[in-house]
């Protein structure tokens, strides 16, 4: 077989990085543990900002006796004070990636 053809075939093998390229980085490891809970609570305060048609919504509620902010990142609600909202609480233990990294997040449903 011609050396040039053989070189081209070896170069084109799957998984072989192209010349000058580095192989793709490994994906980060999954969270050590993850859990969630669906909750309801009464809106105590609304945080709403509008700018040139863009909107940001968040709500203050009491969860387990503590005030927390529930984000509505895709603006799926327009709740007012006194209304009840449904939200999800996420616990993510990411200590495999960074020691002590335990995340708690609140998001509207």
ChimeraX commands (.cxc) that place a marker at each C-alpha (Angstrom):
marker #1 position 0.00,0.00,0.00 radius 0.5
marker #1 position 1.22,3.47,-0.77 radius 0.5
marker #1 position 2.78,5.17,2.30 radius 0.5
marker #1 position 0.76,8.34,1.69 radius 0.5
marker #1 position -2.55,6.43,1.59 radius 0.5
marker #1 position -1.63,4.45,4.71 radius 0.5
marker #1 position -0.70,7.68,6.54 radius 0.5
marker #1 position -4.02,9.27,5.56 radius 0.5
marker #1 position -5.99,6.24,6.75 radius 0.5
marker #1 position -4.22,6.16,10.10 radius 0.5
marker #1 position -4.69,9.90,10.49 radius 0.5
marker #1 position -8.45,9.60,9.92 radius 0.5
marker #1 position -9.07,6.91,12.53 radius 0.5
marker #1 position -11.94,7.77,14.88 radius 0.5
marker #1 position -10.83,9.19,18.18 radius 0.5
marker #1 position -7.57,10.46,16.76 radius 0.5
marker #1 position -7.25,14.22,17.26 radius 0.5
marker #1 position -6.54,16.25,14.17 radius 0.5
marker #1 position -3.14,17.87,13.82 radius 0.5
marker #1 position -2.81,20.83,16.17 radius 0.5
marker #1 position -5.99,20.01,18.08 radius 0.5
marker #1 position -6.15,18.81,21.63 radius 0.5
marker #1 position -8.50,15.97,22.52 radius 0.5
marker #1 position -11.81,17.09,24.06 radius 0.5
marker #1 position -11.74,17.64,27.80 radius 0.5
marker #1 position -13.41,15.06,30.02 radius 0.5
marker #1 position -16.88,15.96,31.17 radius 0.5
marker #1 position -17.05,16.92,34.84 radius 0.5
marker #1 position -18.09,14.13,37.15 radius 0.5
marker #1 position -21.71,13.97,38.16 radius 0.5
marker #1 position -22.90,15.35,41.45 radius 0.5
marker #1 position -22.13,13.09,44.40 radius 0.5
marker #1 position -25.74,13.29,45.48 radius 0.5
marker #1 position -28.78,15.09,44.23 radius 0.5
marker #1 position -32.31,15.39,45.51 radius 0.5
marker #1 position -35.27,17.67,45.09 radius 0.5
marker #1 position -38.58,18.50,46.71 radius 0.5
marker #1 position -41.68,20.25,45.38 radius 0.5
marker #1 position -43.14,22.85,47.74 radius 0.5
marker #1 position -45.81,25.52,47.91 radius 0.5
marker #1 position -45.64,28.80,49.82 radius 0.5
marker #1 position -47.30,32.20,50.00 radius 0.5
marker #1 position -45.49,35.03,48.22 radius 0.5
marker #1 position -44.35,37.61,50.78 radius 0.5
marker #1 position -42.54,39.93,48.41 radius 0.5
marker #1 position -42.17,40.20,44.63 radius 0.5
marker #1 position -38.88,41.19,43.00 radius 0.5
marker #1 position -39.60,42.26,39.44 radius 0.5
marker #1 position -37.43,44.31,37.14 radius 0.5
marker #1 position -38.19,45.29,33.54 radius 0.5
marker #1 position -35.78,46.86,31.10 radius 0.5
marker #1 position -36.64,47.48,27.45 radius 0.5
marker #1 position -39.09,44.54,27.41 radius 0.5
marker #1 position -36.78,42.18,29.32 radius 0.5
marker #1 position -38.14,40.85,32.62 radius 0.5
marker #1 position -36.67,39.32,35.77 radius 0.5
marker #1 position -38.98,37.77,38.40 radius 0.5
marker #1 position -38.24,36.35,41.83 radius 0.5
marker #1 position -40.32,35.82,44.94 radius 0.5
marker #1 position -39.59,35.87,48.64 radius 0.5
marker #1 position -41.30,33.05,50.55 radius 0.5
marker #1 position -40.77,31.30,53.87 radius 0.5
marker #1 position -39.32,27.81,53.58 radius 0.5
marker #1 position -38.67,25.76,56.72 radius 0.5
marker #1 position -39.04,28.91,58.81 radius 0.5
marker #1 position -36.47,30.92,56.82 radius 0.5
marker #1 position -36.99,33.60,54.15 radius 0.5
marker #1 position -35.70,32.46,50.74 radius 0.5
marker #1 position -35.79,33.79,47.20 radius 0.5
marker #1 position -37.42,31.62,44.53 radius 0.5
marker #1 position -36.19,32.43,41.03 radius 0.5
marker #1 position -38.49,32.47,38.01 radius 0.5
marker #1 position -35.71,32.39,35.43 radius 0.5
marker #1 position -37.96,31.90,32.40 radius 0.5
marker #1 position -40.70,34.29,33.55 radius 0.5
marker #1 position -43.41,31.65,33.66 radius 0.5
marker #1 position -45.39,33.36,36.44 radius 0.5
marker #1 position -46.75,36.78,37.42 radius 0.5
marker #1 position -47.64,36.10,41.05 radius 0.5
marker #1 position -48.46,38.92,43.45 radius 0.5
marker #1 position -48.04,39.16,47.21 radius 0.5
marker #1 position -50.43,36.83,49.02 radius 0.5
marker #1 position -50.69,34.30,46.17 radius 0.5
marker #1 position -49.41,30.76,46.56 radius 0.5
marker #1 position -46.63,29.55,44.26 radius 0.5
marker #1 position -45.24,26.08,43.54 radius 0.5
marker #1 position -41.48,25.75,43.48 radius 0.5
marker #1 position -38.76,23.15,43.56 radius 0.5
marker #1 position -35.90,22.94,46.03 radius 0.5
marker #1 position -32.69,21.31,44.74 radius 0.5
marker #1 position -29.87,19.93,46.88 radius 0.5
marker #1 position -26.63,19.19,44.99 radius 0.5
marker #1 position -23.61,17.77,46.79 radius 0.5
marker #1 position -20.70,18.69,44.50 radius 0.5
marker #1 position -17.91,17.93,46.98 radius 0.5
marker #1 position -16.23,15.59,44.49 radius 0.5
marker #1 position -15.50,18.66,42.36 radius 0.5
marker #1 position -14.77,21.11,45.18 radius 0.5
marker #1 position -14.54,20.34,48.88 radius 0.5
marker #1 position -17.46,21.81,50.77 radius 0.5
marker #1 position -19.48,22.65,47.65 radius 0.5
marker #1 position -23.06,21.88,48.62 radius 0.5
marker #1 position -25.60,23.86,46.62 radius 0.5
marker #1 position -29.18,24.69,47.58 radius 0.5
marker #1 position -31.35,26.23,44.87 radius 0.5
marker #1 position -34.99,27.37,44.70 radius 0.5
marker #1 position -36.78,27.58,41.35 radius 0.5
marker #1 position -40.38,28.24,40.31 radius 0.5
marker #1 position -42.34,25.43,38.66 radius 0.5
marker link #1:1,2 radius 0.2
marker link #1:2,3 radius 0.2
marker link #1:3,4 radius 0.2
marker link #1:4,5 radius 0.2
marker link #1:5,6 radius 0.2
marker link #1:6,7 radius 0.2
marker link #1:7,8 radius 0.2
marker link #1:8,9 radius 0.2
marker link #1:9,10 radius 0.2
marker link #1:10,11 radius 0.2
marker link #1:11,12 radius 0.2
marker link #1:12,13 radius 0.2
marker link #1:13,14 radius 0.2
marker link #1:14,15 radius 0.2
marker link #1:15,16 radius 0.2
marker link #1:16,17 radius 0.2
marker link #1:17,18 radius 0.2
marker link #1:18,19 radius 0.2
marker link #1:19,20 radius 0.2
marker link #1:20,21 radius 0.2
marker link #1:21,22 radius 0.2
marker link #1:22,23 radius 0.2
marker link #1:23,24 radius 0.2
marker link #1:24,25 radius 0.2
marker link #1:25,26 radius 0.2
marker link #1:26,27 radius 0.2
marker link #1:27,28 radius 0.2
marker link #1:28,29 radius 0.2
marker link #1:29,30 radius 0.2
marker link #1:30,31 radius 0.2
marker link #1:31,32 radius 0.2
marker link #1:32,33 radius 0.2
marker link #1:33,34 radius 0.2
marker link #1:34,35 radius 0.2
marker link #1:35,36 radius 0.2
marker link #1:36,37 radius 0.2
marker link #1:37,38 radius 0.2
marker link #1:38,39 radius 0.2
marker link #1:39,40 radius 0.2
marker link #1:40,41 radius 0.2
marker link #1:41,42 radius 0.2
marker link #1:42,43 radius 0.2
marker link #1:43,44 radius 0.2
marker link #1:44,45 radius 0.2
marker link #1:45,46 radius 0.2
marker link #1:46,47 radius 0.2
marker link #1:47,48 radius 0.2
marker link #1:48,49 radius 0.2
marker link #1:49,50 radius 0.2
marker link #1:50,51 radius 0.2
marker link #1:51,52 radius 0.2
marker link #1:52,53 radius 0.2
marker link #1:53,54 radius 0.2
marker link #1:54,55 radius 0.2
marker link #1:55,56 radius 0.2
marker link #1:56,57 radius 0.2
marker link #1:57,58 radius 0.2
marker link #1:58,59 radius 0.2
marker link #1:59,60 radius 0.2
marker link #1:60,61 radius 0.2
marker link #1:61,62 radius 0.2
marker link #1:62,63 radius 0.2
marker link #1:63,64 radius 0.2
marker link #1:64,65 radius 0.2
marker link #1:65,66 radius 0.2
marker link #1:66,67 radius 0.2
marker link #1:67,68 radius 0.2
marker link #1:68,69 radius 0.2
marker link #1:69,70 radius 0.2
marker link #1:70,71 radius 0.2
marker link #1:71,72 radius 0.2
marker link #1:72,73 radius 0.2
marker link #1:73,74 radius 0.2
marker link #1:74,75 radius 0.2
marker link #1:75,76 radius 0.2
marker link #1:76,77 radius 0.2
marker link #1:77,78 radius 0.2
marker link #1:78,79 radius 0.2
marker link #1:79,80 radius 0.2
marker link #1:80,81 radius 0.2
marker link #1:81,82 radius 0.2
marker link #1:82,83 radius 0.2
marker link #1:83,84 radius 0.2
marker link #1:84,85 radius 0.2
marker link #1:85,86 radius 0.2
marker link #1:86,87 radius 0.2
marker link #1:87,88 radius 0.2
marker link #1:88,89 radius 0.2
marker link #1:89,90 radius 0.2
marker link #1:90,91 radius 0.2
marker link #1:91,92 radius 0.2
marker link #1:92,93 radius 0.2
marker link #1:93,94 radius 0.2
marker link #1:94,95 radius 0.2
marker link #1:95,96 radius 0.2
marker link #1:96,97 radius 0.2
marker link #1:97,98 radius 0.2
marker link #1:98,99 radius 0.2
marker link #1:99,100 radius 0.2
marker link #1:100,101 radius 0.2
marker link #1:101,102 radius 0.2
marker link #1:102,103 radius 0.2
marker link #1:103,104 radius 0.2
marker link #1:104,105 radius 0.2
marker link #1:105,106 radius 0.2
marker link #1:106,107 radius 0.2
marker link #1:107,108 radius 0.2
marker link #1:108,109 radius 0.2
view
